[in-house]
Amino acid sequence: MVIKIEPLSDALGAKVTNLNLEKEFSDSDLSALNQAFLKYHLLCIEGNPLSTFNFAKFAAVFGEPQMQLLRHRWDKENPEVSILESTYKTPESKPKDLNLVRLSGWHTDDSYFEKPAKATVLQALAIPSSGGQTRFSNTRKAFEEMPETVKSNIAELIAIHSYDTIRANARAQKLTTEETNETKDVQHPLVRTHEDTKLKSIYFNPNRTDRIVGMGRKESDDLLDVIYAWVTKEEFQYHHEWRLGDILIWDNRCLLHSVNVDYPIGETRKHQRVLLKGMRPV
């Protein structure tokens, strides 16, 4: 069967059907998938939960997997795959203020590295009965629809990305000494050019972007607050309602994501993830 690709929303995303994950992909399927990925920035592929080996094999179709920062999440047999579980196991583990859950903050993966991951591949292994949706926002579309005067004002700015920043609502996970040594502050352009499409997008990570180079804290915070309000407008968003086995692959170069962390206590929310190597933003 010929694979079918249908848009999921006006903002971003496409659903892929008629794709057999257990067979080698044809050249025409690979070409169609890569073109759709660059056009829609996010692909959803329905399927059954894969072994970590087969999941890593699938992810490698889109690029080279990289080792992820947090060692305790690595799968023992296939360490390029991380197992992510965000279950509230006790009533005490679910805060009353859900903004204090790190996943709830808008972010893009790996921006605290000199060469952040270009894409994230995530598969649902267990989903709660309610909540747990992943929300996405299109920062390419957000940039394109900005007033020209604002575009020109931010086009040459450089931002400092940190593993953690006081701007984030919730604190990042504690790191080992080895992990801390890998996460020194880095500088990235506030507006980056996608190396494949050559289109520009706002490269801003509310969980990691600490400040603008050359600005005082207040001036920087004021600007980043304005950008935050703009890039997270509803018109740029798509919210994904997970089904067991769903695989999402999304482009970290032009998307933000966050999680609806209001799901029942004791119900498992679990995914497996591969990050694909990227280039230094320019």
C-alpha positions in Angstrom: 0.0 0.0 0.0 1.0 3.6 -0.7 1.6 5.5 2.5 -1.0 8.3 3.2 0.0 11.6 4.8 -2.8 13.9 6.1 -2.4 17.3 8.0 -3.3 17.2 11.7 -3.9 20.9 12.1 -3.4 24.2 10.4 -0.5 25.0 12.6 1.7 21.9 12.2 1.8 18.1 12.1 0.7 15.3 9.8 -0.6 11.8 10.4 1.0 8.9 8.5 -1.0 5.8 7.7 -0.4 2.6 5.7 3.2 2.4 6.9 4.4 -1.0 8.0 6.9 -0.6 10.8 8.0 -4.2 10.6 9.3 -4.0 7.1 12.2 -2.1 5.4 10.9 1.2 4.0 11.1 1.7 0.3 13.0 4.6 -1.2 9.8 6.2 -2.2 8.4 5.9 1.4 11.6 7.3 2.8 11.5 10.2 0.5 7.8 10.9 1.3 8.4 10.7 5.0 11.4 13.1 4.9 9.5 15.6 2.7 6.5 15.5 5.0 8.7 15.9 8.1 10.3 19.1 6.7 6.9 20.4 5.5 4.8 19.7 8.7 7.6 19.6 11.3 5.8 16.7 13.2 4.7 13.3 12.0 2.4 10.9 13.9 2.6 7.2 13.0 0.2 4.7 14.6 1.5 1.4 15.6 2.1 -1.1 18.4 4.8 -0.5 21.1 8.2 -1.5 19.7 11.2 -3.2 21.4 13.9 -0.7 22.2 16.0 -2.3 19.5 13.3 -1.9 16.8 12.4 1.6 18.0 16.1 2.7 17.7 16.2 1.2 14.2 13.1 3.1 13.2 14.4 6.4 14.6 17.6 6.0 12.7 15.7 6.3 9.4 15.5 10.0 10.1 19.0 10.6 11.3 21.8 9.5 13.6 20.8 8.8 17.2 22.8 10.5 20.0 23.3 9.6 23.6 21.0 11.5 25.9 22.2 13.5 29.0 20.5 11.7 31.9 22.3 8.3 32.4 19.7 6.9 34.7 17.1 6.9 31.9 19.2 4.9 29.4 17.8 1.5 28.4 20.3 -1.2 29.5 20.3 -3.1 26.2 20.0 -0.1 23.8 21.3 3.0 25.7 20.6 5.4 22.8 17.0 4.9 23.8 15.8 6.6 27.0 12.8 5.4 29.0 10.7 8.4 30.3 8.2 7.9 33.0 6.3 10.7 34.6 3.8 8.8 36.7 2.5 10.3 40.0 3.1 7.3 42.2 1.8 8.9 45.4 -0.6 11.8 46.2 2.4 13.7 47.5 4.3 13.5 44.2 1.6 15.5 42.3 2.0 19.2 43.3 -1.1 21.4 43.7 0.5 23.9 41.4 1.2 21.9 38.2 3.4 24.7 36.9 6.0 23.3 39.3 6.2 20.2 37.1 9.1 20.7 34.7 7.3 18.9 31.8 4.6 21.5 31.8 7.0 24.3 30.7 7.3 25.0 27.0 10.7 23.8 25.7 12.7 22.4 22.9 15.0 19.4 23.6 18.7 19.8 24.2 19.2 23.5 23.6 21.8 23.6 26.4 24.2 21.7 24.1 26.4 23.4 21.5 24.9 21.0 18.9 21.3 20.4 20.1 19.3 17.4 18.8 17.6 18.2 15.5 14.7 15.9 16.2 12.9 13.9 18.9 11.3 10.5 18.3 8.9 9.5 21.1 6.6 6.4 21.4 3.8 5.9 23.9 4.3 2.8 26.0 1.6 3.5 28.6 -0.9 6.4 28.8 -3.2 7.6 31.6 -7.0 7.7 31.2 -7.0 11.5 31.1 -4.5 14.3 30.7 -0.9 13.7 29.4 -1.4 15.3 26.0 1.8 16.8 24.4 1.3 20.3 23.1 3.4 21.7 20.2 3.9 25.3 18.9 5.3 26.2 15.6 8.1 28.8 16.0 8.7 29.0 12.2 5.1 30.1 11.7 5.4 32.4 14.7 8.4 34.1 13.2 6.9 34.4 9.7 3.8 36.1 11.1 5.7 38.6 13.3 5.6 42.3 12.3 8.5 43.1 10.1 9.8 45.7 12.6 10.0 43.1 15.4 11.7 40.6 13.1 14.4 43.1 12.3 14.9 44.0 15.9 15.5 40.4 17.0 17.2 39.0 13.9 20.8 39.4 15.1 20.3 38.8 18.8 22.2 36.0 20.7 20.7 34.2 23.7 22.4 32.2 26.5 21.0 28.7 27.1 21.5 27.1 30.4 20.7 23.6 31.7 18.5 25.5 34.3 17.5 29.1 34.5 15.7 31.2 37.0 13.2 32.1 34.3 11.7 28.6 34.3 8.8 27.9 36.6 10.3 24.6 37.8 13.8 23.4 38.6 15.6 21.0 36.4 16.6 17.5 37.5 19.7 17.1 39.6 22.8 16.1 37.6 25.8 13.9 38.3 29.2 15.5 38.2 29.8 13.9 34.8 26.5 15.3 33.5 27.2 18.8 34.9 30.5 18.9 33.1 28.6 18.3 29.8 26.2 21.2 30.3 28.1 24.4 30.3 26.2 27.5 29.2 26.0 28.0 25.4 25.1 30.8 23.1 22.6 30.4 20.2 21.0 32.8 17.8 17.5 33.9 18.8 16.5 33.5 15.2 18.0 30.4 13.5 18.0 29.3 9.9 16.9 25.7 9.4 19.8 23.9 7.7 17.5 21.8 5.5 14.7 24.2 4.5 16.6 27.5 4.9 13.6 28.9 6.6 13.9 31.0 9.7 12.3 30.3 13.1 12.5 31.7 16.6 14.9 29.6 18.6 13.7 30.1 22.2 13.5 27.6 25.0 11.5 28.9 28.0 12.9 26.2 30.2 16.5 26.9 29.2 16.9 30.3 27.6 18.3 32.5 30.4 19.1 35.9 28.9 20.0 37.9 25.8 23.7 38.7 25.3 24.4 42.4 25.8 21.2 43.2 27.7 20.6 43.7 31.4 18.4 41.2 33.2 15.3 43.4 33.2 15.6 44.4 29.5 16.3 40.8 28.6 13.4 39.4 30.6 11.0 41.9 29.2 11.9 41.0 25.6 11.8 37.2 26.3 8.4 37.6 28.0 7.1 39.3 24.8 8.5 36.5 22.7 7.1 33.8 24.9 3.6 35.3 24.7 3.9 35.4 20.9 5.3 32.0 20.1 2.8 30.2 22.4 -0.3 31.8 20.8 -3.0 29.2 20.3 -3.0 29.7 16.5 0.5 28.3 16.3 -0.3 25.2 18.4 -1.3 21.5 17.9 -2.2 19.3 20.9 -1.6 15.6 20.5 -3.9 13.1 22.2 -1.8 10.0 22.7 -2.8 6.5 21.8 -0.8 3.4 22.9 1.9 2.8 20.4 1.8 6.2 18.8 5.2 7.4 17.5 5.8 11.1 17.1 8.8 12.6 15.4 9.2 16.3 15.6 11.7 19.0 14.6 13.3 20.7 17.5 14.7 23.4 15.2 11.3 25.0 14.8 8.9 23.5 17.4 8.3 24.0 21.1 6.5 21.4 23.2 5.0 21.0 26.6 2.9 18.4 28.5 -0.5 18.6 30.1 0.7 17.1 33.5 -2.8 16.9 35.0 -3.3 13.1 34.9 -4.5 10.7 37.6 -2.3 9.6 40.5 -1.1 6.0 40.1 -1.8 5.8 36.4 1.3 5.1 34.4 2.5 7.6 31.7 5.6 6.2 30.0 7.4 6.7 26.7 10.6 5.7 25.0 12.7 8.4 23.3 15.5 8.7 20.8 17.2 12.1 20.0 18.8 12.6 16.6 22.0 14.5 16.2 21.8 18.1 15.0 24.1 20.9 13.9 25.1 24.1 15.7 22.3 26.7 15.2 23.1 29.5 12.8 
